[in-house]
């Protein structure tokens, strides 16, 4: 937790912050070992960042005086990430990685090789997803929550969402065996599509290429989804 | 397990493979759901890769006929990674990520902000480290085991190891706040140094720069060690 992400509710009218939830409180006490007088980095969800001084901490609450709130969060990556739904534990970690890296638009997509049972996982509940996004923001010192969209059919995605997503973006499909390597340091708005373990099926790749995406690969090594997504984002931007 | 990594012991004199250990056996049965007639990718530890046909699988053994063994493993990354020892769970995942990405030389280093207790972790036992390296190789379809060296003192590392490591390599210290961004697509032998959570202390950075390393950063976001290392390797190579 390199930033304390604040709900508007955590702020009082007179420029103080009061935190009472066990997760942040435990972290402040047991990991940071914060003590009165400490100056900590804070940020308002979807707002500015600044500093707050800890006045008082008990097992029930941490009370801060807000010292400043005038810093902009770090710039986002210019990417909409479309990710074939990974298995639940991998999803959790991948959401944290990509949020920390600055992704702000995420679509989780069904493809042929996504196990249908993954769509029933409790990890897809809005509160669980929110939790992982918050952990990513707190890690990276960011305040801008990503949006996560669930797209449970590949064909409806192709027909109803993809054309809009591609209208202002360069579409890139990461897929082993494509002729071109992943481009480097592109500064343009991008739609990045990443398949499931086992990859997109050939028909899916054909449809994405026909819709205007470019295929590209990360080399001969087969990477886990969480490793591949981090490697792709770091190389692209 | 995208490749079955073989010990020389797994190979018979007459061109067959016999696997009896529960880990690989369970994976073949429960994850791959392999059946006789399946052609699987195999590779000999530190040797060639090829194909083998499953002849027979029981709860006690899997028996294959080796069909070919003439493929070279994918090329390694030209990097020696010096990583401040992360906490044990992070270490395990990071070893898997970097092995999958093709790192072949790893030094785990003590620095001021590494908790001393981490050096007592069972994750540092040779057999545990070996296990994570094998998982990384099996994931990426590689056979070349990385070497892992433990360097439990920063000063002895500086005095006795660093000069040799830098004699044929470009030294890069990843550290927030350095003036230059991480370079991209460098094809030269590199020594990459990555600090612990909380970073190197200023004295350590000064010593590394004085020894001939260049400082560089990955941007304003604070990343977890496992995310940062993957992002650095993907951007550098």
Interface residues (C-beta under 8 A of the other chain):
Chain A: X2 X74 X96 X97 X100 X101 X102 X139 X140 X141 X142 X184 X185 X218 X219 X220 X221 X222 X223 X224 X227 X230 X231 X232 X233 X234 X235
Chain B: X2 X74 X96 X97 X100 X101 X102 X139 X140 X141 X142 X184 X185 X218 X219 X220 X221 X222 X223 X224 X227 X230 X231 X232 X233 X234 X235
